[in-house]
């Protein structure tokens, strides 16, 4: 999976990838403070809201962008 990194001067960084069905999703990390926003680019309507069904690899990629991949990995490897 290819993750595109785009600097946003005065805001932070945008990290985006394309899902298997062609949708674009990612995270904008703001500085200072590191607030993260989930982003879905709709070519038809930039104000549209929708849900995304992600494959496991897409969900793992999104978790990595959100900075929670280590937590998920640790939880999965912990004995029950």
OpenMM code with the backbone's topology and positions (N, CA, C; nanometers):
from openmm import Vec3, app, unit

residues = "UNK UNK UNK UNK UNK UNK UNK UNK UNK UNK UNK UNK UNK UNK UNK UNK UNK UNK UNK UNK UNK UNK UNK UNK UNK UNK UNK UNK UNK UNK UNK UNK UNK UNK UNK UNK UNK UNK UNK UNK UNK UNK UNK UNK UNK UNK UNK UNK UNK UNK UNK UNK UNK UNK UNK UNK UNK UNK UNK UNK UNK UNK UNK UNK UNK UNK UNK UNK UNK UNK UNK UNK UNK UNK UNK UNK UNK UNK UNK UNK".split()
positions = [
    Vec3(0.0852, -0.1169, 0.0000),
    Vec3(0.0000, 0.0000, 0.0000),
    Vec3(0.0898, 0.1231, 0.0000),
    Vec3(0.0589, 0.2199, -0.0825),
    Vec3(0.1359, 0.3436, -0.0920),
    Vec3(0.0655, 0.4521, -0.0113),
    Vec3(0.1396, 0.5146, 0.0797),
    Vec3(0.0878, 0.6255, 0.1595),
    Vec3(0.1548, 0.7529, 0.1099),
    Vec3(0.0728, 0.8484, 0.0661),
    Vec3(0.1237, 0.9767, 0.0166),
    Vec3(0.1306, 1.0759, 0.1319),
    Vec3(0.2450, 1.1409, 0.1470),
    Vec3(0.2678, 1.2394, 0.2517),
    Vec3(0.2725, 1.3778, 0.1873),
    Vec3(0.1853, 1.4691, 0.2339),
    Vec3(0.1795, 1.6044, 0.1793),
    Vec3(0.1926, 1.7063, 0.2916),
    Vec3(0.3024, 1.7864, 0.2916),
    Vec3(0.3134, 1.8931, 0.3911),
    Vec3(0.2043, 1.9979, 0.3688),
    Vec3(0.1425, 2.0439, 0.4766),
    Vec3(0.0409, 2.1485, 0.4710),
    Vec3(0.0949, 2.2674, 0.5500),
    Vec3(0.1588, 2.3635, 0.4824),
    Vec3(0.2222, 2.4755, 0.5519),
    Vec3(0.1254, 2.5457, 0.6475),
    Vec3(0.1717, 2.5659, 0.7701),
    Vec3(0.0913, 2.6323, 0.8714),
    Vec3(-0.0110, 2.5427, 0.9390),
    Vec3(-0.0261, 2.4198, 0.8905),
    Vec3(-0.1253, 2.3267, 0.9465),
    Vec3(-0.0574, 2.2016, 1.0008),
    Vec3(0.0125, 2.1306, 0.9150),
    Vec3(0.0752, 2.0051, 0.9547),
    Vec3(0.1074, 1.9204, 0.8339),
    Vec3(0.0676, 1.7937, 0.8397),
    Vec3(0.0979, 1.6977, 0.7340),
    Vec3(-0.0268, 1.6154, 0.7043),
    Vec3(-0.0513, 1.5890, 0.5749),
    Vec3(-0.1607, 1.5001, 0.5346),
    Vec3(-0.0993, 1.3707, 0.4833),
    Vec3(-0.1528, 1.2573, 0.5302),
    Vec3(-0.1106, 1.1254, 0.4850),
    Vec3(-0.2334, 1.0549, 0.4302),
    Vec3(-0.2276, 1.0152, 0.3042),
    Vec3(-0.3441, 0.9573, 0.2370),
    Vec3(-0.3064, 0.8265, 0.1684),
    Vec3(-0.4062, 0.7365, 0.1563),
    Vec3(-0.3907, 0.6184, 0.0730),
    Vec3(-0.5218, 0.5912, 0.0010),
    Vec3(-0.5153, 0.5083, -0.1015),
    Vec3(-0.6333, 0.4726, -0.1802),
    Vec3(-0.6743, 0.3303, -0.1448),
    Vec3(-0.8037, 0.3118, -0.1129),
    Vec3(-0.8547, 0.1795, -0.0768),
    Vec3(-0.8699, 0.0930, -0.2015),
    Vec3(-0.8961, -0.0350, -0.1803),
    Vec3(-0.9121, -0.1286, -0.2911),
    Vec3(-1.0253, -0.0877, -0.3845),
    Vec3(-1.1291, -0.0207, -0.3304),
    Vec3(-1.2407, 0.0212, -0.4161),
    Vec3(-1.2231, 0.1629, -0.4707),
    Vec3(-1.1018, 0.2201, -0.4555),
    Vec3(-1.0715, 0.3487, -0.5174),
    Vec3(-1.0996, 0.4716, -0.4326),
    Vec3(-1.1443, 0.4537, -0.3091),
    Vec3(-1.1691, 0.5698, -0.2221),
    Vec3(-1.0379, 0.6176, -0.1614),
    Vec3(-1.0289, 0.7482, -0.1351),
    Vec3(-0.9094, 0.8068, -0.0744),
    Vec3(-0.9395, 0.8413, 0.0707),
    Vec3(-0.8561, 0.7902, 0.1601),
    Vec3(-0.8753, 0.8122, 0.3031),
    Vec3(-0.7391, 0.8360, 0.3673),
    Vec3(-0.7399, 0.9122, 0.4748),
    Vec3(-0.6133, 0.9393, 0.5421),
    Vec3(-0.6317, 1.0220, 0.6669),
    Vec3(-0.5212, 1.0813, 0.7098),
    Vec3(-0.5166, 1.1555, 0.8348),
    Vec3(-0.4411, 1.2855, 0.8124),
    Vec3(-0.4939, 1.3943, 0.8704),
    Vec3(-0.4206, 1.5202, 0.8769),
    Vec3(-0.3720, 1.5342, 1.0205),
    Vec3(-0.2396, 1.5452, 1.0366),
    Vec3(-0.1793, 1.5654, 1.1684),
    Vec3(-0.1426, 1.7123, 1.1803),
    Vec3(-0.2036, 1.7801, 1.2764),
    Vec3(-0.1807, 1.9232, 1.2971),
    Vec3(-0.0628, 1.9440, 1.3906),
    Vec3(0.0121, 2.0546, 1.3682),
    Vec3(0.1064, 2.0949, 1.4707),
    Vec3(0.0814, 2.2395, 1.5040),
    Vec3(0.1055, 2.2822, 1.6265),
    Vec3(0.1539, 2.1982, 1.7364),
    Vec3(0.0405, 2.1169, 1.7973),
    Vec3(0.0748, 2.0247, 1.8805),
    Vec3(-0.0259, 1.9477, 1.9525),
    Vec3(-0.0547, 1.8120, 1.8933),
    Vec3(-0.0368, 1.7946, 1.7642),
    Vec3(-0.0532, 1.6650, 1.7022),
    Vec3(-0.1956, 1.6160, 1.6871),
    Vec3(-0.2957, 1.7074, 1.6882),
    Vec3(-0.4342, 1.6637, 1.6661),
    Vec3(-0.4417, 1.5925, 1.5318),
    Vec3(-0.5214, 1.4871, 1.5235),
    Vec3(-0.5340, 1.4103, 1.3997),
    Vec3(-0.6789, 1.4085, 1.3549),
    Vec3(-0.6987, 1.4351, 1.2259),
    Vec3(-0.8324, 1.4335, 1.1671),
    Vec3(-0.8382, 1.3260, 1.0598),
    Vec3(-0.9440, 1.2441, 1.0626),
    Vec3(-0.9682, 1.1462, 0.9578),
    Vec3(-1.0206, 1.2200, 0.8361),
    Vec3(-0.9666, 1.1884, 0.7184),
    Vec3(-1.0031, 1.2584, 0.5956),
    Vec3(-1.0531, 1.1575, 0.4932),
    Vec3(-1.1652, 1.1899, 0.4299),
    Vec3(-1.2146, 1.1113, 0.3166),
    Vec3(-1.2419, 1.2081, 0.2039),
    Vec3(-1.1704, 1.1922, 0.0948),
    Vec3(-1.1902, 1.2805, -0.0196),
    Vec3(-1.2954, 1.2216, -0.1124),
    Vec3(-1.4036, 1.2949, -0.1317),
    Vec3(-1.5076, 1.2539, -0.2249),
    Vec3(-1.4962, 1.3388, -0.3503),
    Vec3(-1.4793, 1.2775, -0.4660),
    Vec3(-1.4703, 1.3564, -0.5882),
    Vec3(-1.6024, 1.4248, -0.6244),
    Vec3(-1.7146, 1.3706, -0.5747),
    Vec3(-1.8457, 1.4246, -0.6094),
    Vec3(-1.8904, 1.5392, -0.5195),
    Vec3(-1.8667, 1.5258, -0.3879),
    Vec3(-1.9144, 1.6256, -0.2925),
    Vec3(-1.8190, 1.6321, -0.1737),
    Vec3(-1.7399, 1.7383, -0.1629),
    Vec3(-1.6422, 1.7468, -0.0540),
    Vec3(-1.7055, 1.7529, 0.0850),
    Vec3(-1.8349, 1.7824, 0.0940),
    Vec3(-1.9032, 1.7882, 0.2226),
    Vec3(-1.9755, 1.6580, 0.2573),
    Vec3(-1.9669, 1.5588, 0.1710),
    Vec3(-2.0388, 1.4326, 0.1913),
    Vec3(-1.9783, 1.3531, 0.3067),
    Vec3(-2.0645, 1.2819, 0.3784),
    Vec3(-2.0220, 1.1932, 0.4855),
    Vec3(-2.0600, 1.0516, 0.4460),
    Vec3(-1.9683, 0.9578, 0.4679),
    Vec3(-2.0001, 0.8190, 0.4351),
    Vec3(-1.9175, 0.7265, 0.5228),
    Vec3(-1.9541, 0.6010, 0.5244),
    Vec3(-1.8752, 0.5016, 0.5967),
    Vec3(-1.7861, 0.4292, 0.4971),
    Vec3(-1.6752, 0.3774, 0.5471),
    Vec3(-1.5825, 0.3036, 0.4627),
    Vec3(-1.5688, 0.1620, 0.5163),
    Vec3(-1.5752, 0.0650, 0.4286),
    Vec3(-1.5441, -0.0719, 0.4651),
    Vec3(-1.4014, -0.0969, 0.4218),
    Vec3(-1.3123, -0.1209, 0.5189),
    Vec3(-1.1707, -0.1367, 0.4903),
    Vec3(-1.1289, -0.2825, 0.5030),
    Vec3(-1.0347, -0.3230, 0.4183),
    Vec3(-0.9736, -0.4542, 0.4355),
    Vec3(-0.8838, -0.4487, 0.5585),
    Vec3(-0.8380, -0.5636, 0.6040),
    Vec3(-0.7499, -0.5655, 0.7214),
    Vec3(-0.6252, -0.4811, 0.6968),
    Vec3(-0.5628, -0.4952, 0.5805),
    Vec3(-0.4405, -0.4185, 0.5540),
    Vec3(-0.4694, -0.2689, 0.5480),
    Vec3(-0.5850, -0.2304, 0.4968),
    Vec3(-0.6230, -0.0885, 0.4945),
    Vec3(-0.6461, -0.0367, 0.6361),
    Vec3(-0.7114, -0.1164, 0.7209),
    Vec3(-0.7347, -0.0760, 0.8597),
    Vec3(-0.6031, -0.0640, 0.9361),
    Vec3(-0.5098, -0.1560, 0.9112),
    Vec3(-0.3783, -0.1490, 0.9753),
    Vec3(-0.3043, -0.0242, 0.9289),
    Vec3(-0.3120, 0.0077, 0.7998),
    Vec3(-0.2478, 0.1289, 0.7483),
    Vec3(-0.3068, 0.2529, 0.8145),
    Vec3(-0.4379, 0.2585, 0.8283),
    Vec3(-0.5032, 0.3727, 0.8925),
    Vec3(-0.4633, 0.3812, 1.0402),
    Vec3(-0.4566, 0.2676, 1.1083),
    Vec3(-0.4124, 0.2671, 1.2485),
    Vec3(-0.2711, 0.3222, 1.2598),
    Vec3(-0.1852, 0.2876, 1.1659),
    Vec3(-0.0497, 0.3408, 1.1660),
    Vec3(-0.0481, 0.4914, 1.1475),
    Vec3(-0.1307, 0.5423, 1.0576),
    Vec3(-0.1391, 0.6870, 1.0355),
    Vec3(-0.1914, 0.7582, 1.1593),
    Vec3(-0.2823, 0.6941, 1.2309),
    Vec3(-0.3393, 0.7542, 1.3515),
    Vec3(-0.2470, 0.7405, 1.4726),
    Vec3(-0.1384, 0.6656, 1.4577),
    Vec3(-0.0436, 0.6506, 1.5662),
    Vec3(-0.0851, 0.5497, 1.6707),
    Vec3(-0.1756, 0.4571, 1.6355),
    Vec3(-0.2218, 0.3578, 1.7328),
    Vec3(-0.1817, 0.2166, 1.6947),
    Vec3(-0.0991, 0.2017, 1.5925),
    Vec3(-0.0601, 0.0690, 1.5464),
    Vec3(0.0124, -0.0084, 1.6556),
    Vec3(0.1011, 0.0564, 1.7333),
    Vec3(0.1730, -0.0120, 1.8405),
    Vec3(0.0780, -0.0636, 1.9470),
    Vec3(-0.0253, 0.0125, 1.9809),
    Vec3(-0.1229, -0.0299, 2.0813),
    Vec3(-0.1990, -0.1519, 2.0319),
    Vec3(-0.2426, -0.1504, 1.9073),
    Vec3(-0.3163, -0.2629, 1.8500),
    Vec3(-0.2277, -0.3862, 1.8464),
    Vec3(-0.1014, -0.3702, 1.8037),
    Vec3(-0.0096, -0.4830, 1.7956),
    Vec3(0.0147, -0.5424, 1.9334),
    Vec3(0.0328, -0.4579, 2.0349),
    Vec3(0.0551, -0.5070, 2.1704),
    Vec3(-0.0680, -0.5796, 2.2224),
    Vec3(-0.1863, -0.5279, 2.1967),
    Vec3(-0.3097, -0.5901, 2.2444),
    Vec3(-0.3296, -0.7263, 2.1790),
    Vec3(-0.2966, -0.7373, 2.0504),
    Vec3(-0.3138, -0.8642, 1.9806),
    Vec3(-0.2142, -0.9693, 2.0288),
    Vec3(-0.0949, -0.9264, 2.0725),
    Vec3(0.0065, -1.0228, 2.1132),
    Vec3(0.0007, -1.0571, 2.2617),
    Vec3(-0.0815, -0.9863, 2.3394),
    Vec3(-0.0937, -1.0131, 2.4829),
    Vec3(-0.1712, -1.1415, 2.5068),
    Vec3(-0.1259, -1.2245, 2.6029),
    Vec3(-0.2025, -1.3466, 2.6331),
    Vec3(-0.3349, -1.3126, 2.6996),
    Vec3(-0.4372, -1.3898, 2.6707),
    Vec3(-0.5716, -1.3628, 2.7237),
    Vec3(-0.5884, -1.4047, 2.8659),
] * unit.nanometer
topology = app.Topology()
chain = topology.addChain("A")
for resn in residues:
    res = topology.addResidue(resn, chain)
    for name in ("N", "CA", "C"):
        topology.addAtom(name, app.Element.getBySymbol(name[0]), res)
